[in-house]
Amino acid sequence: MSELAVQYHPEFVPGTTVEDVQAYWNRRPCNLRHSTKPVGTKGYFDDVEERKYLVEPHIPGFADFPRWNGKKVLEIGCGLGTDAANFARAGADYHATDLSDESLKLARQRFEVFGLKGQFTPGNAEQLSSVITERDFDLLYSFGVIHHTPNPDKVLGEARKLIAKDGELRVMLYAKNSWKDIMIEAGLDQPEAQAGCPVAFRYTHDEVRELFAKQGFEVTRIDQTHIFPYVIEKYIKYEYEIQPWFKAMPQQMFEALERAMGWHLLIYARPV
């Protein structure tokens, strides 16, 4: 096996509990190392946002922050609050929950630093309706979260209880038929930047539609995108060098590859 190979982690470690997932994300919240500045400062949060959207430029378009001005938004798994801050800045009535206490602490701190308004509630998304007392949300949004819980179907079932009749559900899940999945199966990559992720389910388009339909949602659109193109050894040093095989591609070709084999499934759904 190549010296670049990493230990392969299955998408679900048997016996994994929600508490295991919580402990994992408490040890290192997602995107925590997106800045070298003191954690919790304005400069730190600005760096985190800049790097997140540099690496995942499809997020603002998928979230469509301005669309939710004056609307009730619930984010399932807010992490450090990067998207949260942009929903709030756009004028949404913003609510969030997260399993990770460490992530919530930083998300709340972010809102304090920038003078933003929002409600943050700790809790297990598999029990969402008992955690969140509000109902009739115009948008339920979750980016890269639901596939990290042992029972994603339960989260969707709970989301169905909270969404407005004419509301929208937007969720990002990992793609089974993707460049990254091929690399994972070959032992050359892993689902997350940090090793040992206990749950990271991956889905085909058909599996997404079936999963959502069983919980009372109709999937209206699925976009596929995002191939991470940077040299990892340089990226962790905040240097952005493109892998030579991607650098050699015309941009149009790379974008076509992302649409066919991207790691992120951007799912739009509505309640039925």
VEXMIMI-509034 format. One record per residue (C-alpha): x, y negated, z; residue number from 1. Coordinates in steps of 0.25 Angstrom, whole numbers, always signed. Example, Ala and Ser with C-alpha at 12.3 -4.5 7.8 and 13.67 -1.06 7.14 Angstrom:
{kolti {+49,+18,+31},1};
{kolti {+55,+4,+29},2};
This chain:
{kolti {+0,+0,+0},1};
{kolti {+5,-14,-3},2};
{kolti {+11,-22,+8},3};
{kolti {+0,-32,+5},4};
{kolti {-10,-22,+9},5};
{kolti {-18,-23,+22},6};
{kolti {-26,-14,+31},7};
{kolti {-40,-11,+24},8};
{kolti {-51,-14,+34},9};
{kolti {-65,-7,+30},10};
{kolti {-77,-16,+29},11};
{kolti {-83,-11,+42},12};
{kolti {-75,-4,+54},13};
{kolti {-84,+7,+60},14};
{kolti {-89,+3,+73},15};
{kolti {-87,-12,+71},16};
{kolti {-96,-21,+80},17};
{kolti {-100,-35,+79},18};
{kolti {-91,-37,+91},19};
{kolti {-79,-32,+83},20};
{kolti {-82,-42,+72},21};
{kolti {-84,-53,+82},22};
{kolti {-70,-50,+88},23};
{kolti {-63,-50,+75},24};
{kolti {-68,-64,+71},25};
{kolti {-66,-69,+84},26};
{kolti {-51,-65,+83},27};
{kolti {-50,-74,+71},28};
{kolti {-62,-81,+65},29};
{kolti {-62,-82,+50},30};
{kolti {-54,-94,+44},31};
{kolti {-47,-97,+57},32};
{kolti {-34,-98,+51},33};
{kolti {-38,-107,+39},34};
{kolti {-30,-118,+46},35};
{kolti {-17,-120,+54},36};
{kolti {-23,-132,+61},37};
{kolti {-28,-131,+76},38};
{kolti {-40,-123,+76},39};
{kolti {-53,-131,+78},40};
{kolti {-47,-144,+73},41};
{kolti {-53,-152,+62},42};
{kolti {-41,-149,+53},43};
{kolti {-42,-135,+56},44};
{kolti {-57,-134,+52},45};
{kolti {-54,-142,+40},46};
{kolti {-43,-133,+36},47};
{kolti {-52,-121,+38},48};
{kolti {-63,-126,+29},49};
{kolti {-53,-130,+18},50};
{kolti {-46,-117,+18},51};
{kolti {-59,-109,+19},52};
{kolti {-65,-116,+7},53};
{kolti {-52,-116,-1},54};
{kolti {-52,-100,+0},55};
{kolti {-67,-98,-1},56};
{kolti {-71,-110,-10},57};
{kolti {-85,-103,-13},58};
{kolti {-90,-105,+1},59};
{kolti {-95,-120,+0},60};
{kolti {-103,-116,-13},61};
{kolti {-109,-104,-6},62};
{kolti {-113,-111,+6},63};
{kolti {-118,-123,-1},64};
{kolti {-117,-132,+11},65};
{kolti {-124,-144,+6},66};
{kolti {-136,-136,+2},67};
{kolti {-139,-133,+17},68};
{kolti {-140,-148,+21},69};
{kolti {-152,-149,+31},70};
{kolti {-154,-133,+31},71};
{kolti {-152,-123,+42},72};
{kolti {-140,-115,+40},73};
{kolti {-135,-103,+48},74};
{kolti {-121,-97,+45},75};
{kolti {-119,-83,+50},76};
{kolti {-104,-83,+54},77};
{kolti {-99,-97,+53},78};
{kolti {-85,-94,+57},79};
{kolti {-76,-106,+59},80};
{kolti {-88,-115,+54},81};
{kolti {-82,-119,+40},82};
{kolti {-95,-117,+32},83};
{kolti {-103,-121,+45},84};
{kolti {-96,-135,+45},85};
{kolti {-100,-137,+30},86};
{kolti {-114,-133,+32},87};
{kolti {-115,-143,+44},88};
{kolti {-108,-154,+36},89};
{kolti {-118,-152,+24},90};
{kolti {-130,-154,+34},91};
{kolti {-135,-140,+37},92};
{kolti {-142,-136,+50},93};
{kolti {-130,-126,+53},94};
{kolti {-131,-114,+62},95};
{kolti {-120,-103,+63},96};
{kolti {-117,-90,+70},97};
{kolti {-104,-82,+71},98};
{kolti {-100,-70,+78},99};
{kolti {-86,-75,+81},100};
{kolti {-85,-84,+93},101};
{kolti {-72,-90,+89},102};
{kolti {-78,-94,+75},103};
{kolti {-90,-100,+82},104};
{kolti {-81,-108,+91},105};
{kolti {-73,-114,+80},106};
{kolti {-85,-117,+71},107};
{kolti {-91,-125,+83},108};
{kolti {-78,-132,+84},109};
{kolti {-78,-135,+70},110};
{kolti {-92,-142,+71},111};
{kolti {-88,-150,+83},112};
{kolti {-75,-155,+76},113};
{kolti {-83,-159,+64},114};
{kolti {-95,-164,+71},115};
{kolti {-105,-154,+64},116};
{kolti {-118,-148,+69},117};
{kolti {-121,-134,+69},118};
{kolti {-126,-122,+78},119};
{kolti {-116,-110,+81},120};
{kolti {-121,-98,+87},121};
{kolti {-112,-86,+91},122};
{kolti {-118,-72,+87},123};
{kolti {-119,-59,+79},124};
{kolti {-125,-61,+65},125};
{kolti {-131,-47,+66},126};
{kolti {-140,-53,+77},127};
{kolti {-141,-67,+70},128};
{kolti {-156,-69,+73},129};
{kolti {-154,-68,+88},130};
{kolti {-142,-77,+87},131};
{kolti {-148,-88,+79},132};
{kolti {-161,-94,+84},133};
{kolti {-164,-103,+72},134};
{kolti {-171,-97,+60},135};
{kolti {-175,-101,+46},136};
{kolti {-161,-105,+41},137};
{kolti {-160,-110,+27},138};
{kolti {-146,-104,+25},139};
{kolti {-139,-92,+32},140};
{kolti {-125,-92,+28},141};
{kolti {-114,-82,+30},142};
{kolti {-100,-82,+24},143};
{kolti {-92,-70,+26},144};
{kolti {-98,-65,+39},145};
{kolti {-109,-55,+37},146};
{kolti {-100,-44,+31},147};
{kolti {-92,-45,+44},148};
{kolti {-103,-39,+54},149};
{kolti {-106,-24,+55},150};
{kolti {-120,-26,+50},151};
{kolti {-122,-37,+40},152};
{kolti {-136,-32,+37},153};
{kolti {-140,-37,+51},154};
{kolti {-135,-51,+49},155};
{kolti {-143,-52,+36},156};
{kolti {-155,-47,+43},157};
{kolti {-153,-57,+54},158};
{kolti {-151,-68,+44},159};
{kolti {-164,-65,+37},160};
{kolti {-171,-68,+50},161};
{kolti {-165,-82,+51},162};
{kolti {-166,-87,+36},163};
{kolti {-177,-96,+31},164};
{kolti {-187,-90,+21},165};
{kolti {-180,-99,+10},166};
{kolti {-166,-98,+17},167};
{kolti {-154,-93,+10},168};
{kolti {-143,-83,+15},169};
{kolti {-129,-85,+10},170};
{kolti {-119,-75,+14},171};
{kolti {-105,-71,+9},172};
{kolti {-101,-56,+10},173};
{kolti {-89,-49,+5},174};
{kolti {-89,-42,-8},175};
{kolti {-86,-27,-10},176};
{kolti {-83,-28,-25},177};
{kolti {-72,-39,-23},178};
{kolti {-57,-41,-25},179};
{kolti {-55,-42,-10},180};
{kolti {-62,-29,-8},181};
{kolti {-53,-22,-18},182};
{kolti {-41,-27,-10},183};
{kolti {-47,-23,+3},184};
{kolti {-50,-9,-2},185};
{kolti {-36,-8,-7},186};
{kolti {-30,-12,+6},187};
{kolti {-25,-25,+1},188};
{kolti {-34,-35,+8},189};
{kolti {-44,-35,+20},190};
{kolti {-58,-42,+22},191};
{kolti {-53,-53,+31},192};
{kolti {-40,-62,+33},193};
{kolti {-38,-55,+46},194};
{kolti {-37,-40,+47},195};
{kolti {-47,-31,+54},196};
{kolti {-60,-36,+50},197};
{kolti {-70,-26,+56},198};
{kolti {-82,-28,+46},199};
{kolti {-81,-34,+32},200};
{kolti {-92,-28,+23},201};
{kolti {-91,-30,+8},202};
{kolti {-103,-29,-2},203};
{kolti {-107,-28,-16},204};
{kolti {-117,-37,-22},205};
{kolti {-128,-26,-22},206};
{kolti {-125,-23,-7},207};
{kolti {-127,-37,-3},208};
{kolti {-140,-38,-10},209};
{kolti {-144,-25,-3},210};
{kolti {-139,-30,+11},211};
{kolti {-146,-43,+10},212};
{kolti {-159,-37,+4},213};
{kolti {-161,-28,+16},214};
{kolti {-161,-40,+25},215};
{kolti {-171,-48,+18},216};
{kolti {-162,-56,+9},217};
{kolti {-162,-57,-7},218};
{kolti {-148,-60,-12},219};
{kolti {-150,-71,-23},220};
{kolti {-135,-72,-27},221};
{kolti {-121,-66,-24},222};
{kolti {-109,-73,-29},223};
{kolti {-95,-66,-27},224};
{kolti {-82,-74,-25},225};
{kolti {-69,-76,-18},226};
{kolti {-56,-69,-21},227};
{kolti {-45,-74,-11},228};
{kolti {-34,-78,-21},229};
{kolti {-23,-82,-11},230};
{kolti {-10,-75,-7},231};
{kolti {-13,-71,+7},232};
{kolti {+1,-73,+13},233};
{kolti {+1,-88,+8},234};
{kolti {-14,-90,+11},235};
{kolti {-11,-88,+26},236};
{kolti {-1,-98,+26},237};
{kolti {-11,-108,+19},238};
{kolti {-4,-107,+6},239};
{kolti {-14,-104,-6},240};
{kolti {-6,-96,-16},241};
{kolti {-15,-88,-26},242};
{kolti {-12,-74,-28},243};
{kolti {-5,-72,-42},244};
{kolti {-15,-63,-48},245};
{kolti {-26,-73,-45},246};
{kolti {-18,-85,-48},247};
{kolti {-15,-79,-62},248};
{kolti {-31,-79,-65},249};
{kolti {-38,-91,-71},250};
{kolti {-47,-97,-61},251};
{kolti {-59,-92,-69},252};
{kolti {-54,-78,-69},253};
{kolti {-52,-78,-54},254};
{kolti {-66,-84,-52},255};
{kolti {-72,-73,-60},256};
{kolti {-65,-63,-51},257};
{kolti {-70,-69,-39},258};
{kolti {-84,-68,-44},259};
{kolti {-82,-53,-47},260};
{kolti {-74,-49,-36},261};
{kolti {-75,-60,-25},262};
{kolti {-74,-56,-10},263};
{kolti {-86,-65,-6},264};
{kolti {-101,-62,-10},265};
{kolti {-109,-75,-9},266};
{kolti {-123,-71,-6},267};
{kolti {-135,-79,-7},268};
{kolti {-148,-73,-2},269};
{kolti {-162,-77,+3},270};
{kolti {-172,-71,+12},271};
{kolti {-183,-62,+6},272};
